[in-house]
Amino acid sequence: MALIVRNPATLFDMAEMGGAGTRTGWMIAREMWRGGETFALQDGDQLIGLFGLYPIEGGAEAWFNVRPDAGRHMGFIIRQIRLTLVSRDYPEIVVLCTSQAGRTIARRLGFRFVQTVEYGEIWHGEFARRRQQNCGQGERAGEAERGTAATPYAG
């Protein structure tokens, strides 16, 4: 089956992946859906993951929720989330990890551990800066190829 990423995820997707389990969970899921960006990952007709970004002061909160059977697609999932994070202009992105799987995904995405709090662990990333650095490297690489660079490109 082909993997499909849909943007935005539907409110039904949010409910299916756990947002409707409690009244508080449903309130949070609705707010994340209404106030941020949401993405649904499907394997054929089965919803296997959700991820999104929610704007906060100074940046955004990233979140992701995947089913255990999404593990066989983890490389694809990591690439899709990383591409999304790098393509946004948030100066800082934080994520609250509440499971070992969440910590593993955060680490593979390039987040770094900050601290343990009551509900899990806070991880932090600066993806807009990374994009700016990569863009600058690409420009320097092009200059080096054309022979117009002031200094050699070291990659």
TAJO-V621627 format. One record per helix or strand of 3 or more residues. SS is the DSSP state (h for helix, s for strand). FROM is the first residue (numbers start at 0). TO is the last residue. Records with the same first field share a line. If there is no record, write none. Layout:
SS: FROM-TO  FROM-TO
This chain:
s: 2-6  35-42  45-55  58-65  92-96  111-116  119-124
h: 10-18  22-34  67-86  99-108  126-145
